Amino acid sequence: MINRRALRRFFKLYFYRLNNGAPSGTGIITAEEFAEENRSLPVKKEKWKLNLLLFILTLCTTTLAGAVYTDNIFDSIISGLPYSLTLLTILGFHEFGHYFAAKRFGVRATLPYFIPFPSIVGTMGAVIKTRSPIPHRRALFYIGVMGPIPGFIVSLVAVITGVMLSEVLPLPPAEGIIPIFGNSLLFGFIVEQIHGTIPAGFDIALHPFAWAGWIGFLVTSLNLIPIGQLDGGHILYSLIGRKQVYFGWAALAAMVVLTFIWPGWGVWIFLTLFVLMVAHPRIPEREELSFKEKVAGWLCMVILVITFIPVPVEIY
């Protein structure tokens, strides 16, 4: 999304070209010229203290979340670190992937902002903010894919390792409120390959690595939904251009249907309509993506399907 400062720079450059003449006899500015103009402007000193503070707070909240089932407070804090560090590594790979891809194409971006949130998960994820326009679709493609792919790889390693360390135990007697977490196709496949079919009356007690990886799968799939400003919207727009909007509306319709199964999708419908938007903003196309780039882009859509969790959690 182009902010006010970017628009002011655009019109300043546009009227300069209009008044002084352009090679084509018009005031038209290419994406490359705008990006070059944007890079030539003074760069603000990057602030990192807030990022560091939020990271430390998120480390605390995720550590407490990981330690929620232990009794001794000291042992509890120590036992929460495997979950916390694994989840922060997943989120870090995702966001720094975006950050370095943006830097590669001269797009100004902030360092990741981790979001602490005291809860069973301990965080609401992490975000970076771009401070200059994305010049063309190839840049959009790399900025889009370089978050989900690294995050997915780390999540996959965490899930496989964690499931191998997990135990299949008899279900305890039902007491009070019990949260039941859903499975994605990939997570269920990994559990079945390692532990076989879980018999009735038993369940798998997830190791902290597997729990963090499960959340990593969830975060990856949500980011890959092909709407507006999500990674999936960026990737699909870079692949098929303005036809992305049809997939965006299909995704929105699917969320409406899923709301009857899990009401939490209503939040995503609201965010899609009023914050993220269905259609992706127009980005200039400089050149066609290569075959390998297209394969990587469509692979991300496959990752969406195999990591998607229709009902993330149910309360009994």
N, C-alpha and C positions, 0 to 999 in steps of 0.2 A: 504494500500500500504506500502511495506517495504522500508524504506529510507536507505540511504547509511550507516548511523551509525548502523542500525539494521543488515545490511548485513555483516558489518565488525565483529560485535559481533558473528554472526552465523558462519562465517568461522573460527574465532578464536577458538570457541568452537569445531567446527567440526575437525579441525586439531589437537587440543589437544586430542580429543577422538581417532582419528586415530592413533596418535603416542603412546598413553598410553594404547590403547586397550579398547574395549567396551565389555559388557557382551555377546553380540551376536557375537563377533569377527569382527564386522564392525565398521565403524565410524558413523553409523546412529544415529541421534538425534531426540527424540520425541518432539512434540510441547510443552508438559508439561515441559521437561527439558530446552528447549529454553526459555520458559516464566519464569521459575524459575531463570535461569541465568540472564535474562533481569532484573528481580526484584532485584537481588542481586547487580547490579551495582549502583554506587552512583547516587542519584536523584538530578537533578538540582533544585535549588530554583525556585518555580513557580513565574513567573512574572505576575502581575495583573494590573499594572498601565495602560498599553495600553488597556487592556480589559475595565477598568473603563472609560478611556477617550472616547473610541468608544461607550460605552453605553450612556454616557452623550450626545455625539454628536447625537446619534440615537434618544435619548429622545427629543432633540431639533427639529430634522428634522421631526419626526413623529408628534410632537405636532403642528408644523406649518402646516403639511399636514392635520391634523384633523381640523384645524381652518381656512382652506382656504376659506370657504364660508361666513365668518362673516365680518362685516365692521369695527367696532371699534377695534383697534389693541390690547388694553388691554383685552377686552372681547374675542377677537379672540384667544389669547394665552390661556386664561383660558378654553375656550370652546374646545380647541384641546386636553386637557388632558385626557378626557374619552376614546377617540380613541387611543391616544398614549399609555396610561397605559395598556389598554386592549390588544393591539397588542403586546406590549413588554412582557406582561404576557404569552401570547400564545407562542411566540418565546422562552421565557425563559424556560417554562415547556418543550418544545420540546428539546432544546439543553442541559439543565441540566439533562433531562432524559437520554440522551446519555452519559453525563459526569459521572453520578453516576453508570450507568451500566458498563461503562469501568473500573471505579475504583473497582467495585465489583470483576471483573475478572483479576485484576492486570495489566490492559492495561493502559499505561500512556496516559493521554489526557490533552489538554489545557482547560482552562476556555473558555466559549463562547466568540467569537468575534462578536459583533453586527456590522452591516454594515450600516452606515448612507448614505442616498441617497436622496438629495432634489428632490422631485417629488410629484405626487399626492398620492403616498403611503407613502413616507418618509423613506423607508429603502429597502435594498435588502436582508433582512433576517439576519440570524446569523449562524455561523459555529463553530465547534470545530475541533481540529486537533489531531489525535492520533499520539503518538511519539514512540510507540512500537507495535510489531505485535500482531494480535488477535490470541490467541493460538489454538482455536478449534471452531467448528460450534455452540456449545451451547452459547459460549461467543458472537459470531457473531450475533446469534439470539436475545439475550437480548439487545445488543448494538443497533441492528436495530429497534426492536419494541418499545423500551423505549423512542424513540423520537416521532414518529407519534401518538401513542396511547394517552399519556398525552396531547400533543398539540391538538389532535382532540377533546378530552373531553372538554378542556377549550374553544376551538372554538365553540363547540356545545352549551355550556352554554351561551356564548356570543351571538350567533346567535338567540337562542330562546328568551333570555332576550331582545336583541336589536330589534327583529322583533315585539315583544309585545309592545315596546315603540315607534315603528315607526308609521307613519301616511300615509294613502292613500290620495293623493292630485291630483287635476287636473294638467295635464301637462302644463307647461308654454309655451308661444309662442317660437318657435324655433329661436334662435339668435346665430349666430356664430357657433363655433365648439362644438358639444355635444357628450361626451363620453357615450356609452351605455355598461353597464357591463352585462356579461352573467351569467347564472344560472347553478348550479350543480343540480343533481336530488334531493339531500337532502335539499338544500337551497330552491328550488322551492316548495318542499313538505311542508316545515315548513311555508313558507309565505302563501300558500294556506290553510293550517289548521288553521292559526291564523286570516287571513284577508279574506279568501275566494278567489274566482276568481276576479282578478283586472279588472274592466270594461274598455272598450276602452276609450281612452282620459284621463286615470288616470294612475298614477304610485305610487309606494311606496317610500316615502322619508325616507331613512334608518337612524336610530339612529346610533351614533358613535359605540356603542357596536356591532350592526349588521354588520356595515362596516368592523370593525376589524375582526369579526368572518368570514366574507366572504373571507377576505384575508387569514385567518387561514386555511380555507378549501382549498384554492388555493395552499398554501404552502405545506399543508399535501399531497394533491394529486400529486403535482410535485415531492415531495420527495419519494412517493411510486411507481413511475414508475419503473418497475422491470429491471433496467439496471445497469451494472457495480457497481459504487461506491455510488449510491443512496441508501437510506434506503430500498426501494423496492427490489433492487438487493441483499442487505445483507439478507433480510428476505427470499426471494425466494431461494437463494442459500442454506441457512440453512435448508430449507424444502426439496428441491429436488436435491441439489447438482449441478453437472455440467449441468443438464438439464435446468437450469436457462437460459442458453444462447439462447434457442429456444424462450422463452418468451421475452428475450431482443431484439432479431431480430424482433419479432412480434410487440413489442412496437415501435421500430424504423420505421418499415413499416407503422404503424398507424400514426406516426408523419409526415411521408412523405405525406400521404393522407391528413391529417389535414392542412398541409401547404397551400393547394389550397383553404382552407376555411379561415384560419388565418395565414398570413405570419410569425407571431412571432414564430411559431413552428420551423422555419428554424434555429433559434438560438439554440434550444434544439438539433436539429439534429447535428449541428456543435459540440456542447459540448459533445454529446454522442460519436461521432466518434473520437474526438481528445483529450478529457479530461476525461470524465466519463467512457468511454469504454462500449461496449455491454456486454461482458462476465465478470463475477466476478472472481477475482483472486482466486486460489485454497486455501482452508483452510482445515486443517486436521479435520477428524470426530472422536471425542472421544467416543461419545455414541449417541444413537437415542434420538431424542426429544420426550418428553412425549405427550400423547394425548392432554392435555390442552394447551401445548405449540404450538402444530400444529394447534389447533383451533384458538389460538390467532394470529398465523402467517397468516392463511387464512382469518381471520377476517380483517386483515390489507389490504388484496387484495380487500375485499368487500368495505372497507372504500375508497380505491382508486376509485372504480367505482362510488360510490354515491357522492363523493366530486369533481369528475373530471369536469372541465369546458372546453369544446372543443374550445369555442371562449371567452376568458376572457374579452376582451374589443373591441368594434367597435367605430369608430369615424364617426359622421354624421355632 
